[in-house]
């Protein structure tokens, strides 16, 4: 057990180092991007990013989430092969859809800027599906350095490409194209490193093995896809609704505020979550519970979160105005309103892996249904009653905060397991 604890500590250190570097790069580059791209262009990128996040739920059939669970590496690798097969199949269907209905989709989203870039969507989704699959495999094998480097690779390539494309004839879709480039490079990096080390296991993937694991873990596509789709829709629907209600510029402010406060926090908590998932899963399988590691991780995240988010809540508008320019102060005000929600997300998201470890997907599905109804109601009420984007954001923050509090309570109960 002591050996496992040392591995956990080392894993957190490596992932945190990579995370800090990967987030420092876009943070430093953001003041440049806000002076290159308009809020409307950030709004178009926000819409594209939201689409990719929703499709990321079922691009692998959610089978990649089961890669951590089998005791035998060969069974786990069969899940890798299954996830990749589903990724390429879904992406092929998606290509046909955007090829013939791209214009209609752009009209529906009320964004003329996004139309020409929809053909990138299948490529982006292949990259995302591949990355998600090998992220779980490398997490299983404890390859934290590799995961850390892949995140730095994505961040560096996305940021560099954004600046270069912002000064080219591709400026209108520069943020979209740059994000796709970063996704492709990071997924290729992770695949090639895995191939070099686990080539023999990859070559042993067989159709019968994939079929066997597909049946064994069929609850993941049956339950987790729907649950994840509802969750992502809840998280990304505000971008679509704000764009439809208030226009691309307001959507750009909202998307940028989420990008600045949400992305760094979520990636830091994801780094902790990757290691927590492995450690908690081992303890749960061996002892039937993992309450101790749950409480320890909760305390660490809470202490760090209180410091970071209290400072940000107090000075968000001023920070945005100074760092990104006066025209982005509205984005800072939006970020300030959402700070309580992002604090809870920072703390709870890594710990919510207990739903997966304890195989409580049905309960998670019910929770996501509540969230979706709450988010849609928040924006509809905020728009129809107050006609004000800030009220929509306040109600949205309240609903999400309630969800995270319930999720934390349930995750703790699951960590007790069979104890």
N, C-alpha and C positions, 0 to 999 in steps of 0.2 A: 504493500500500500504506500509506503514511503517513496518507493521508486516512481509510482504513478503520480504522487504529489509533486515530485521534482520535475517530472515531465510536463505536468500541467503548468507549473510556474515558468518553465523554459518556453513552453509553447505560447503562453500569453505574452512573454517578453518579445519573442520573435515577431508575432503577429502585430503586437502594438507598435513595434518599431517600424514595420512595413506600413502599417496604417497611418502613423504620424507622417511618414514621408509622402505616402500617396495622397494625403489630404493637404499637406503643406504646399504641394505643387499647384493644385487648382485654386487654393486660397490666394496664393501669391499672384496667380495669373488672372484671377477674377476682376481686379480693378482695371486691367487692360481690356478684358472682354467687354465690360460694361461701357467702355468708351469706344468700342468697335461695333458692337451689335446693339440694335434698338430693342426696347421692351417688346415690340411686336415680333421680332425675330426670336427673342427668348420665349415668347408665347408659343410660337410655332414649334420650337424645340420641346417645350413642355408638353405639348400635345403628342408629339412623336414619342417622347420618352414614356408618357403615360400608356400609349398603345403597346409599346414593347413590354412594359411591366405587366400589363394584363395578359398578353400572350405568353409571357414567361411562365405563367402558372401551369399551363397544360402543354408546353412545348416538349416536355419529357414525360408527360403522363404522371408526373410527380413520383416516378419510380426512383429517381435519383435520391430522394429522401430516405429510401429504404436501404441504400448502399451501406450504411453504418451498421445495420442490424444482423446480417448473417454471421455465423461464427467462422465459416469457411470462406477464404478469399476467392475461391473459384465461383462460389454462388454470388458473392458480391460483384465479381467481374461480369457475371452474366447479366446482372442488373445494369451495369455500365453499358454493355452492348445493347440491351433492351432500350435504355434511355436514349441512346444515340440513334437507334433505328426510328424511334418515335419522333425525335427531333427533325430528322431529315424528311420524314413523311409529311409531318405537319407543315414544315416550311415549303415543301413543294406545292401543297394545296394553297397555302397563303400566297405564293407567287402567282398562281392562276387568278386568285381573287383580286389582288391589287392590279394585275395586268389589265383585267377587263372592267373593273369597277373602281379604279383609283380616283377618277373624277367625282363620282357619286359620293365616295367616302369623304373627299375634301369638302364638298358642298355640305354634307351632313355635319361636318365638324366646324363649318363656317371659317375655314382657313385656306386661303388661296396659296399661301406660301408653302404649305406642306405637300401639295399635290405631286410635284415632280420628284419628291424624295420618298414616296411610298414604296417605290420599287426596291429600295434598299432594305425594306423591312424583312424579307425572307433571309437575306444575308446576315442581318443583325440577329435574327432569331436563331439561326444555326450557331452563331458564335455564342449567344447566351446559353442555349441548351448544352453545348459542348462544355462551356465553362462550368455551369452548374453541376454537370455530371462529374467532371474530374475534380471539382472543388470538394465534393463529398468523398470521392475515392481517396484523395490526398489527405483529407481530414481524418479518414479512417486509419490511414497508414502513419499519421503523425508527421507528415511532411510540411511543417509549419513554415520553414524557410521558403520553400517553393511557393506556397500560397501567398506569402508576404511579397515575394518578388513579382508574382503575377499581378498583384494589385498595384504595385508601383509601376509596372510596365503599362498597365491600362491607363493609369492617371497621367503618366508622362506623355504618352502618345496622344491621348485625347486633348490634353492642354496644348501641346505643341502644334498639333494639327489645327486646333481652333484658331490660334493666332495666325498661322500661315494662310488658312482658308479665308479668314476674315479680311485679308488684304488681296483677295483674288476675285475673279468673276463668279466664284461659287459662294460669295458672302451670304446670300439670302438663306442658304441651307448649310452654312459652314459648321454650325454647332451640331447639327444632325449628322453630317458626314464625319465630323471629327469623333463623335461618340461611337459611331459604327467602326471606325478605324481602331479605336482603343479596344473595343469589344473583341474584334477579330484577332488583334495582336496578343492580347492577354490569354484568350482561349487557345490560340496556336501554341503559345509558350507552355501552357499547362499540359496540353496534349503531348507535345514533343518530349518534354521532360518525363512524363509518365511512361510514354512509349519506350524511352531509353532504359528505364529501370524495370518496367513490368511487361516488356514485350512478349515474353513467353506466356504469361497469364492472358494477355489480350488475344493472342493467337489461339488460345484454347476455348474462346467463346464459341458456343454452339447453339444452333436453333433450339434444340430440345432443352438445353439449360436455361435459355431465356424464357421459353414457354413455361417451364417449371416454376421459375421465380415470378413470372407474371401472375401465375395462379396463386402462388404462396402469398404474395403481397398485393393482391387485387384490391384491397381496401384503400390503397393509396390513390389510384385513379378514380375509384368509385366515390370516395369521401373527400380525400385531400384536394382533388382538382376542384370540386365544387366549393369546398371551404376556402381554398386559396383564391379562386376566381372571385368569390364574394368579397374576400378581404382586399384584394387588389382593386376591385371595382370601387370599394368603399374609400380606399386611399387615393385613387386616381380620378374618380368621378368629379371631385371639386374642380380640377383643371378644365374638364369638358364643360361643366356647368357655369363656371365663372366666365369662360370664353364665350359661351352662348348668351349669358345674361348681360355681361358688362364689356365684352370685346377683348381682342387679343392683347392690348396694352396692359389692362388690369390682370389678365391671365399671366402675362409676362412677369409682372411684379410678384404675383402669388407664387409662380413657379420658381423664380429666382430666390425668394425668401426661403422656400422649402429646400432649395439646393444648398444654400449657404448654412442654414442652421440644421437641417435634417440630415443631409448626406454625410457630413463628417461624424455626427453623433451616431448615425445608424451603422456606419462602417466600423467605428470603434467598438460599439456594442456587439457587432457581428463577429469581430475578431475574438472577443471574450466568449461569445456564444458558440463559436466553432470548437473552442477548447472545452468549454463547459459541457457541450453535447457529448464529446468523446468521454470525458471523465465521468459525467453523470450516468452515461449509458453503461460503462464498465461497472460502476458501483451498483447500479440498479440490477444488472444481470447477476452479479456475484452475491449481493446482500439482500436484494428485494426492495431496497430504498436508497435514496441519495440525499437525505435531508440536510446533512452536515455541509456538503459542498454547495447545496442550494443556498443556505443561509449565509455562508461565507461569501459567495459571489454576489448575493443581494446587498450585503453590507458594503462591499468594495465599490459596486456600481453606484449605490446611493450616495456615498461620500464624495465620489468624484463628480457625480451629476449635480449635486447641490452647489458645489463650488463653481462649476462651469456655467450652469444655467442661471444662477442668481445674478452673476455678473452680466450675462447677456441680456437678461430681462430688464435690467436697470438701464442699459445704455444702447440697446439695439438700434433705434433710429439714428442716434448720433454716429454710431459705428458705421452704419451703411452710408450715411451722407459723406463722412470723411473718407472712407476707403473706396467707395464705388462711385461717388459723385452725387451732387445734390438731387439729381433727377430720380435717384433710387431710394430716397428717404421713405417713400410710401412702402417699398418692399421691407424696409426696416421696421415700420409700424406693423405690418402684417406678421413679420417674424416675432415681434414682441408679443403679439396676441396669442401666437401658437406655442410660446415657450413652455407653458405647463404640460402641454400634450407631448412635446418632444422630450421633456425631462422624463416623463413616465415611459415613453417609448424606449429611451436609452436604458432605463433600468429593467423594464419588463421583457423586452423582446428576446434577449439571450436566454432568460429563464423560461420562456414559453416553449422552449424545446422539450419541456416535460410532457406536453401533449403528444409529441411524437414518441418519446421514450416509453411512456406509459401506455401508448396506443389508445389514446382517448380522442380519436379524430371526430367521433360523432358529437362530442360535447363542444369541440372547437367549431364544428359546422354550425351549431345552434348559436354560438357566440357571434360568429361572422354574419349570420342572418340578422341578428339584432343590430349589429354595427351598420350594415348596409341600409336598413330601414331608418336608423337614426341619422345617418349622414345625409341621405336624400331628403329626409324631413327637415333637417337643419337648414339646408340650402334653399329648399322651396319656401320654408317659412321666412327665412332671412330676406329672400328676394321679394316675395309677394307682400309681406307685411312692412318691412323696413326700406326696401329698395336700396340697400346699402351693403357693399361688399364686406365691410368690417363686421357688420352684424352676422353675416353668413359665416365668417371665419370664427367669430366668438362661439356661435352655436356648434359649429363643426368641432372646435377644440373641446368643448364641454362633452360632446357625445364620445369622442375618441378617448378622452381622459377617463370617463366612466368605464369604458370597455377595458382599458389597461388595468384599472384597479381590480375589476372582476377577474381578469386573466391572471393577475399576480396571485390572487387568493387561490384560484383553482390550481395553478402550477405548484404552489406550496403544498397543497393537499396531495397532489399526485406524487410529489417528491417523497412523501412518507411511505408510499407504496404498500408493501405487504407487512410493514413494521407493525 
